[in-house]
């Protein structure tokens, strides 16, 4: 598949650059206890797969996490992100209120300007392992995986609010609100600078979610959608890390 080929090439390329960058880091005494906790902010570019690809195109993603690392470099994280895009592949969701030409007429007698967006979020817990470049360094490669939750829907925006059938609660009959259990995996590189100011990570990630439409009724199909879905996301993520340092014990004590 062309996409998977590009995805693998991109992954190899940015991991190679990250490794080269990490090799430039000066060696110093590394104490895992000094930076056990961290906060992170990140952004990602994601491509949909499975059933999600038939509904949306690529999307952007903004996220954050809280992470804990123990003495053996095992990682435990709580993560969340918002996903958003403006490419809708699923057609015909407004057929029940459209003309034969596919347009919706507003209360002003004109064709309404209707725009569609992708909106959603993910929540997950993950467990993984950091593999430092050397025992004296905090930078290195990592792998993580864990269970979570994925939700997405179609946001419908009517410029000027000229279509009452698409206002307020009525939008729920068209927005395809979908959610369910998910599983996420990632592999990447973590860089921690000697100055403690430049700390970041780069990773490739994938999400597999087993979801269903949660609306009682779809207005366009005039029925409830009970089908099971497998929604997937593949992406590249970059993030900035804020470390919480623990003060080292004093070397000298006085009576």
Residue pairs with C-beta under 8 A, 6 or more apart in sequence:
3 47
3 234
7 47
7 204
7 234
10 204
10 236
11 187
11 204
11 236
14 189
14 202
14 236
15 141
15 188
15 189
15 202
18 188
18 189
18 191
18 202
19 141
19 189
21 191
22 133
22 137
22 139
22 140
22 189
22 191
23 133
25 133
25 137
25 139
25 191
25 192
25 193
25 194
26 194
27 134
27 136
27 137
28 136
28 137
28 194
29 136
30 132
30 135
30 136
30 137
30 138
31 248
32 69
32 70
32 71
32 73
32 138
33 71
33 246
34 245
34 246
34 248
35 69
35 138
35 192
35 243
35 244
35 245
35 246
36 68
36 69
36 70
36 244
36 246
37 66
37 67
37 68
37 69
37 243
37 244
38 66
38 67
38 69
38 199
38 241
38 242
38 243
38 244
39 64
39 65
39 66
39 67
39 241
39 242
39 244
40 64
40 65
40 67
40 201
40 239
40 240
40 241
40 242
41 62
41 63
41 64
41 239
41 240
42 62
42 63
42 64
42 65
42 81
42 201
42 237
42 238
42 239
42 240
43 60
43 61
43 62
43 63
43 237
43 238
43 239
44 60
44 61
44 62
44 63
44 81
44 205
44 235
44 236
44 237
44 238
45 58
45 60
45 61
45 235
45 236
46 58
46 59
46 60
46 61
46 83
46 233
46 234
46 235
47 53
47 58
47 233
47 234
47 235
48 55
48 56
48 57
48 58
48 59
48 231
48 232
48 233
49 231
49 232
49 233
49 234
50 208
50 229
50 230
50 231
50 232
51 211
51 229
51 230
51 231
52 152
52 229
52 231
52 232
52 233
53 89
53 232
54 89
54 90
55 88
55 89
55 90
55 118
55 152
55 154
55 176
56 85
56 87
56 88
56 89
56 90
56 118
56 152
57 85
57 87
57 88
57 89
58 85
58 87
59 83
59 84
59 85
59 87
59 118
59 233
60 83
60 84
60 85
61 81
61 82
61 83
61 84
61 235
61 237
62 81
62 82
63 79
63 80
63 81
63 82
63 122
63 237
63 239
64 79
64 80
64 81
65 77
65 78
65 79
65 80
65 239
66 77
66 78
67 75
67 76
67 77
67 78
68 75
68 76
68 77
69 75
69 76
69 130
70 76
73 129
73 130
73 131
73 132
74 127
74 128
74 129
74 130
75 126
75 127
75 128
75 129
75 130
75 142
75 144
76 125
76 126
76 127
77 125
77 126
77 127
77 128
77 144
77 146
78 124
78 125
79 122
79 123
79 124
79 125
79 126
79 148
79 184
80 121
80 122
80 123
80 124
81 121
81 122
82 119
82 120
82 121
83 118
83 119
83 120
83 121
83 122
83 152
83 233
84 117
84 118
84 119
84 120
85 117
85 118
86 115
86 116
86 117
86 118
87 118
88 116
88 117
88 118
88 154
90 154
90 176
92 220
93 154
93 174
93 176
93 220
94 104
94 114
94 166
94 174
94 220
95 220
96 219
96 220
96 222
97 104
97 163
97 165
97 166
97 219
98 104
99 105
103 111
103 112
104 111
104 112
104 114
104 163
104 166
105 111
105 112
106 112
106 158
106 160
106 162
106 163
107 162
107 163
107 164
108 160
108 162
110 162
112 158
112 159
112 160
112 162
112 163
112 166
113 158
113 159
113 160
114 156
114 157
114 158
114 159
114 163
114 166
115 156
115 157
115 158
115 159
116 154
116 155
116 156
116 157
117 154
117 155
117 157
118 152
118 153
118 154
118 155
119 152
119 153
119 154
119 155
120 150
120 151
120 152
120 153
121 150
121 151
122 148
122 149
122 150
122 151
122 182
122 184
122 207
123 148
123 149
124 146
124 147
124 148
124 149
124 182
124 184
125 146
125 147
125 148
126 144
126 145
126 146
126 184
126 186
127 144
127 145
127 146
128 142
128 143
128 144
128 145
128 186
129 142
129 143
129 144
130 140
130 141
130 142
130 190
131 140
131 141
131 142
132 138
132 139
132 140
133 139
133 140
137 192
138 190
138 192
139 189
139 190
139 191
139 192
140 189
140 190
141 187
141 188
141 189
141 190
142 186
142 187
142 188
142 189
142 190
142 201
142 203
143 185
143 186
143 187
144 185
144 186
144 187
145 183
145 184
145 185
145 186
146 183
146 184
147 181
147 182
147 183
148 181
148 182
148 183
148 184
148 207
149 179
149 180
149 181
149 182
150 179
150 180
150 182
150 207
150 209
150 211
150 231
150 233
151 177
151 178
151 179
152 178
152 179
152 231
153 175
153 176
153 177
153 178
154 174
154 175
154 176
155 175
156 166
156 171
156 174
156 175
158 166
158 167
161 167
164 170
166 174
170 219
172 215
173 215
173 217
173 218
173 219
173 220
174 218
174 219
174 220
175 215
176 213
176 215
176 218
176 225
177 213
177 214
177 215
178 211
178 212
178 213
178 214
178 229
178 231
179 211
179 212
179 214
180 209
180 210
180 211
180 212
180 229
180 231
181 209
181 210
181 211
182 207
182 208
182 209
182 210
182 211
183 207
183 208
183 209
184 205
184 206
184 207
184 208
185 205
185 206
186 203
186 204
186 205
186 206
186 237
187 203
187 204
187 205
188 201
188 202
188 203
188 204
188 205
188 237
189 201
189 202
189 203
190 200
190 201
190 241
191 198
191 199
191 200
191 201
192 199
192 241
192 243
193 199
196 243
196 245
199 240
199 241
199 242
199 243
200 238
200 239
200 240
200 241
201 237
201 238
201 239
201 241
202 236
202 237
202 238
203 236
203 237
204 234
204 235
204 236
204 237
205 233
205 234
205 235
205 236
205 237
206 232
206 233
206 234
206 235
207 231
207 232
207 233
207 234
208 230
208 231
208 232
209 229
209 230
209 231
209 232
210 228
210 229
210 230
211 228
211 229
211 230
211 231
212 225
212 226
212 227
212 228
212 229
213 224
213 225
213 226
213 227
213 229
215 224
215 225
216 224
217 223
217 224
218 224
218 225
